[in-house]
Amino acid sequence: MSTGAAAIEVRGLAHRYHGAEGALQALDRIDLSVADGEFVSLVGPSGCGKTTLLRAIGGLLRVETGEVQVLGVDPEEAQQRRLFGLVSQEPGLLPWRSVEANVRLPLEVTGAAADVRALLTRVGIGEFARYAPRQLSGGMRQRVALARALVHGPRVLLMDEPFGALDELSREAMRLELLRLWESERITVLFVTHSIREAVLLSDRVVVMAPRPGRILDDLRVPLPRPRTDALEETPEFAALVTRIRAVLREAQ
């Protein structure tokens, strides 16, 4: 359960990208609050600003208008204090370093210490510590990326379509692994996905975003019991939530 305190606060966020064809409004007056320990997913069509919003929260994008705070500080300070970890669709592993060395890299940069072997075991790849990335499946490489994001013990995890490039079986395994980790540690997660079913299975809330310019259409609580397994997807309650989100998206087209 979340504590109720805000881990992420977004107020009046708007952003335009400027190019040869003029300005493109990516986000329009976004307000979003994510409680400490809460799992929130962003869903919406391609180009609706989900990744732009995540990048703004992660301090990777300086927005034109609005305010973002992560655990009470601005994103740049949160980044410096290593308050969040980031997992993207592409694992970004260095091919010449082993699994363990890839996860250890952030520690080498900051001079911090962590039990990398124990962390690899937590994400289910402890026995592959000495393997090279090329020897791993796509799902296993994403487990390495997840371990690397967790190595500093962040309080917030930002995830941008982390399972989007995986085959269906690997994707199912990874989302159940993520559920297991979240259930045990209850860090705050903001999760971008195109899969409505994935969002409902994982989340406490699903935030539905409109096509460009990106804005929030609906913010739905997911009152399904935890812990969750994939069997939940066969229940009428799950189907009703999926149908409701699809209806919101259809109305916005």
N, C-alpha and C positions, 0 to 999 in steps of 0.2 A: 504494500500500500504506500502511496505517496504521503509525505509529511505535510503537504499543503503549502509549504514555503516555495517561492518561485525560484526555479533554477535558470529558466530562460524567460526574459521579458522583451517583447518586441512591441514598439509603440509607433504608429503612424509611419511605417516604413514604406518608402517609395523609391524606385530606382529606374533610370533610363540608361540604355546603352546607346552610344553615339557612333555613327558610322557614315560612310559616304552617302547613303540614302537618307540620312537624317536621324532623328532620335527615335528609339524604340522603347516604349514603356513596358518594362518587364514586371514591375511590382507597383501596386497602387493601394496605398493606405492600409498596410497590413498591421493588424493588432493580434498578438498571440502570446499566451502565457502557458508555460509548461512547468508543472510543479516538481519539486525535488523528488526523485524516485519514480517519476511517471514515464510511461512508454507512449509516445505520441507519433502517429504516422501522418505524412503528407501524401495525398493522392490527387491526381488530376492529369489532364492530357499533356502530351509533350508541348513544351513551350509555355507552360503556365507559370513558370517562375519558381518551381520547387527547389531546384538546385541553386538558383540565385539567392533565395531566402536562406538556404543552408550555408552558403558561402558567406553571406553577410553575418550570420550568427557566429561562424567560425573565424571571423576576422580576415577572411581571404578577399573581401570585397568592401570597398569604402562606398557606402550608399549616399545618394544625394540628399535624402530627407528622412527624418525619423531617428529613433533611438533603439539601440540593442544593448541589453545587459545579460551577462552570463554569471550567475551566482553573485550578483551585485556589483560587478565591475564591467568595463567595456570589453569587447571581444579581444582587442590587442593585449590588454593586461591579462585576461583569462588565458590567452595563448602563451604569454610569457610565464605564467604561473602553472602551466600545464594542467589546467582545470578540465580540459576536454580532450578526447581522442577523436580522430576522423578516419572513417573507412569508406572508400569509394568503390565504384564498380571494378576498376582496374587495381589489382593488388599493389603494383608498383614495387615489386621485389627486385633486389639487385641480384642478377643471375650468377655472379661470381662469389656470392656469400652464401653460406649454408642457411638453413631455416633458423637455427639458433642465432647465427650472426646477424641475420636480417632483423630479428626481433631485438637484438642487443644494440643495434645501431643508434636508436634515440638515446640510450643510456650513455653511449660513448660520446655523443655530442654534448650532453648536459652534465656528465660527470656523476649522475645519480646511480643508484644501485637497486637491483630487483632480482628475484629468483626466477630467471628466465625459464629454466627447465620446469619448474612448478607451474608457471604460466602456460607453457606449451601443453602440459598434461591437462590443465583445466579446460583448454579449448579442443582437446581430443587428438593432439598430434605429438605427444611427448616422445613417442618412439621414432619420430622422423627428424629429430633435432639436427642430425648431421647430414641430412639429405640436401641436395641442391633444388632450387625451385623447379627446374625443368623435369625433375623426377616425380613431381607431385601432380595430382589431378587439379582441375580448376577449383573444386570445393576445398581441397586441402590448402591450396594457395590462399584462398580467402580466410581460412582459419589462421594462417600465418599473419595475414594483414590484420585480423581481429586481435591477435595476441600483441602485435606491435602497437596497436592503438591503445591497448590496456596496460602497457608495460609501466607507465608512470602512475598507474592507479587513478585515472581521471574520474571525476564525479559526473561528467556529462559525456555521452557518446553520440557523435553526429555520423549518420550513416546514409550515404547517397547511392541508392540502387546497388547495395553491396552484392546482391545475388542475381542481378539482372543478366549477367553473361553465363550463368550456370545452366546445365541441363536440368530438367524437371526433378529428377531424383536427387541430384546434388542440392538443388534449391530447397527441397523439402527437408533434407537432412540438416542443412545449415540453419534454416529458420527454427527448427526444433532445438538445435544446439544453442542458438541465441536465446530462445525462451528459457532454456535450462540455466544459462549463465545469468540472465536477468532475474529470474526467480530467486537465485541464490544471493545475488549481490545488490539488486535493486538500485543500480545507478540510473540516472536520467538518460533516456534515449529519445532522440528525434530522428525519425526513419523516413527516408524518401523512397517511394515505390510506385510502380505503375499497376501493381497487382492489388485489386480491391480485397480479394480473399486473403492474401498475405497480411494486409494491413489489419483486417478484422481479427485474424487469428492472433496476431502479436500484441495488439495495442490496448491501452486503456481508453484512448480517444483516437478518432480518425478525423483529420482536418481536410476538408474537400476544397480544392482550389479551382478557380475558374480559368478558362482560356484567356490568353493575353488581352488586356493587361492583368497580371496575376493578382487575384484578390480572393479572400476566403468566402466561400459560398455557405459552408455549414461546418459545424464542429460537433461531431457526434460522439457521445460516450458509448463505450462498448461494455455493457453490463453482463458479460459472460464470466462464468466462474473460473478461477485459477486454482491450481496449475492447469494449463491447457495442453492438449495433445491434438494431433491431426484428426482424431475421431470427432472433435467438436464441429468440424466442417460439415458433418452429415446431419446436424440438428436443425430443426425449423428456426430456432432463434438466430443461428448463424446465417442461414439463408435470408432471413428477413432483413438483417442488417446489410448484407451485400446488396440486396434488391433496393433498399432505401438509398444507399450511396450511388448506385447506378442511376436511379431516378433523378437524383440531384444533378448529376453530371449531364444527363440527357436534357434536362430543362435548361441548362446553361448553354447548350450548343446553338 
